[in-house]
Structures are given as C-alpha cells and as structure tokens.
Amino acid sequence: MYQVVYQAIYLQHYLPVIIYTSDILTEKEGKSMQKPFPIGRQLRMLNNKFRELGDRNLQKYNLTAAQLDVMIYLKCSGEEEIHQRQIENWFQLKNPTVTGLLNRLEEKGFIIRRTNPADRRYRVIELTEKGEQILGQMWEQAWNLENRIYDCLSKEEQEQLMVLLDRILNSLSEV
C-alpha cells in the first residue's frame, strides 16, 4: 500500500522534465518537419502542475521533499529497526545531511530517535503518531489527485494512456 503512495508522491515531485521541440531537422534535407503537436510541452505542463500541487501539499505540512522521502522510507520499513546509516545508504546522502533532516523531522514531532537497547551505539528512528497521521493525510491527497486524473478518462483511455506513456518511456530509455 505505501509503495503506491511513495510512487504517487514521488511522481508529484520528481517526474523528469522532458524538453522537446516541435521542429525536427532532418539530416538529409536540412528541412524542418512539423510534428502533429509538441508533446514535450504538454508533458512539461503536466509535470509543472504535478509539482505545483505536490509543493502546495508539502507546504501545508511544513515538509520538504527530502523529509517526506525519509518518512516514507520509515513507513515502508515496517517493523524493521531503522538506523541513520541505513537512511544514508538508501538515499546516498552524507551523515551531516541526514542528521539535519532527522533533526528537523524530530523538531516537528514527526519522528523520534531512541537508543537501541540491544546495542547502545545505535539510535533507532521511528515515525511518531503525528508522522503516521501526516503520511496518511498525504496518501489520501495523493489518491485524490490520482482520482482526478482517472475521473476525466474512460477505462479504455486510462489503459491506452498507460500503454502510450510506457512506450514513450521505453523509447527514451533506449537512448
């Protein structure tokens, strides 16, 4: 369940900006060929709208995208005890960066750090009830956004859109 949340929230913040031009010069003729419509512009506009809605959602909770990522990571870890080094490794961040993220999340009351009774060298990082509630609210808002998208498309259009987006992504991945 929370992987889907992560994907939805991830898309809101990190959907790559793809820039195309509607004019393509052919190598042989050196002429400009018009595409039927500038798909890159539409993708950019969609990306910008996702980012705008996602940023507005984050601001509502006084969170940054990086802080949200850490909270989602903690939630997705289930019952596993999470230590700072695991977060550093997962996100490929340096110790001071993660320390700062954790300090701010702790100040906001979204996480707690407690000493591991089995090994006092480690501090276990956990979401607080407040952090769990915030993630739940953000999950609900992410799904509301998804539903807004799906509601304007028929079932067939939804399926076709996914096929087309996958095809575009695959063609760009081959480069």
N, C-alpha and C positions, 0 to 999 in steps of 0.2 A: 504494500500500500504506500509506504513512504518513498519507495523508489520512484513511483509515478509522481508523487509530489515533487521530489527532487528534480525530475525531468521537466515538469511543468514550470517550476520556479527557475530552473537553470535556463530554459528557453527564454523566459522573460528577460533575463539579464545578459545572456551570453550568446544569443543567436548571432552568428557571424554576419557582419555586414558584407554583402557581396555587391560589387560595383560592376555594372555592365554598361555598354553604350549601345544605342540602337543602330549606330552606323558601324558596319564592319567593312574594312577594306580588303578586297580580295587581292591575293598576292599576284596573280597572273595579270589582272586587268587594271589594278590600281584604282578601281572604282568603288564607290560606296554602295553597299547593299542595305536597304532598309529592312529591318526585322518587323514583323507584324505589330509588335508593341514592345516597349522597353521593360522586360521582365525584371531586370535588376533594380529599376526604380521602384517597382511595386514591392519587391522583396525588402528594399531599404525602408520604404514607408511602413511596411508591416513590422519590420524589426524595430523601427523607431517607436511605433505605437506600443509594442510589447514592452520595450524598455521604459517608456514613459509610465505605463500602468504599473510595471514592476517597481520602478523607483518610487512612485507615489505610495505604493503599498509598503515598501521598506521604511519610508519616512514616517508613515503613520505609527510605526513601532520603534522608531529611533534606531534602526538597524542599518548596517552596511551589507552589501552582498557577501563579503568575506565572513562577516559574523554569522549571517544566515547559513552559509555553507557549513560552518563549524557546527552549528546547532543541528542541521540536517544530518551531518555525519554522526553526531552523538545519538540522535534518534534512531538512525539506521543500524547502529551497532548493537541494538537490542540489549541483552543482559551482559554483554562483554564489558569488562572494565576498560576504560579508555584512559590512556596517559598522554601527556603533552607530546612526547616523542612520536607517538603514533599519528597524531594530527600533523606534526611537522613532516613526517614521511609521506603521508597520504596526499597532502597538498603541496609538497615540495617547497616548504617555507622554512626560513631560518628561525632559530629559537627566539630571538627578540621579537620577531613579527608575531609569532604565535602567542608569546607571553602577553603582548599588547592586546591582541584580540581577546584572549581569555580574561585579562584584567577588565576590559570594557564590558564584556558579557557578564562577568561576575558583579561589577558595579551596578549594572542594570537589573540584576537579580534573575538573569536567565540561566545561569549555571552556578554550580558550587564545585569547589575543589576540596577534597578531603584526603587525609593521609591514608594510604593503603595499609591496613593492619598487618597484612602478611609481609610487606616489605616497605618499611617506613621511608625509604628513599624516593618512592613514587607517590604522586598525588593523583587520585582518581578524579576524573572530570565527569560530572553528571548534569543533565538538564534538571532545572527546578520545575516545580509545578507551573510556575509562571511561564517558563520557557516552553513547556509542553503545551500550554494554552495558546501561546503566541503561534507556535507551529501549526496547531490545529486550526486557528483562525486563518493563517496564511494558506494552508492547504485548501480550506473552504473557498477562499477568494480565488486561488489558482484554478480550482474546478469551476467556479462561476465564470471565469474568463474563458476556459475551455468550452463550457456550455454555450456561451455567447457565440463562439465561433461555429460550433456544431449546429446551433439552432438556425443559423441562416443558410445551412446547406442541407440538401436531402441526403438520405443514407447513401445513395449511389454517388452523389457529388463528393461526400466525405471520403468514400473509398477511392474514388478517382483522384482526388486531391492527394491522398497519401501515396498512391502509386506514382503520380507525377513528381511529387516532392522527392520521393526515394530515387526516382530515375535521375532527377537533376543532381541530387547529392552524389549519387554514384558516378555520374559523368564528370563531376568536378573533382571527385576523389581520384580519378584515374590520371589526372594531370601530374 
